[in-house]
Structures are given as structure tokens and as C-alpha cells.
Amino acid sequence: MSNCQRILGLLKQLNASYPNYNMARHISTALDEYGNFWGLSDKELLFALEKYKAELEMDYPHKDDEINDIVKDGMDLDNILKEENGEEF
């Protein structure tokens, strides 16, 4: 299978798995790190899309209470670090 066919297949998978995202968003986000991508080879484009797909699959939505706990812990990070180092505060 050629890289071009693999790219098209990957774009179809992304469209099926993430129907709320349009193709332009997938492509733009996948190529965000490349700056000027006009000279990108099919192999490099395929790699960028595969990496992007893997990142999407690893990222999952968090519940609001989980996010609030993370923010709360971040605001108290100084005390948490002092506590871990055995310092009194």
C-alpha cells in the first residue's frame, strides 16, 4: 500500500472516530509543528498524521471534579512539596 493510500485511510479513520472535527482541523493540528509544510513528503505527512492520531487516542476527557482536584492541588503545590521534603509549614 502506498503512503498516499495510507494517508487517505488514516484520514477516513479520523473522520469516523472524531466526526465532530472537520478534515481541516485534523490536518492543521497534525501539521502544526511543521510550519511550512509545502515541501513535506508523503512519508512525513503520514508520520505526522499517525502521531496526531496516537495523541488523540491517548487524550481522554476528564470529569469536572478531576479537573477541579488538579487545579486545587496545583494551587497548593508549595505546601505539598514542603510536606514531601519533611519541612514544616
Secondary structure, 3 states (H helix, E strand, C coil): CCHHHHHHHHHHHHHHHCCCCCHHHHHHHHCHHHCCCCCCCHHHHHHHHHHHHHHHHHCCCCCHHHHHHHHHHHHCHHHHHHHHCCCCC
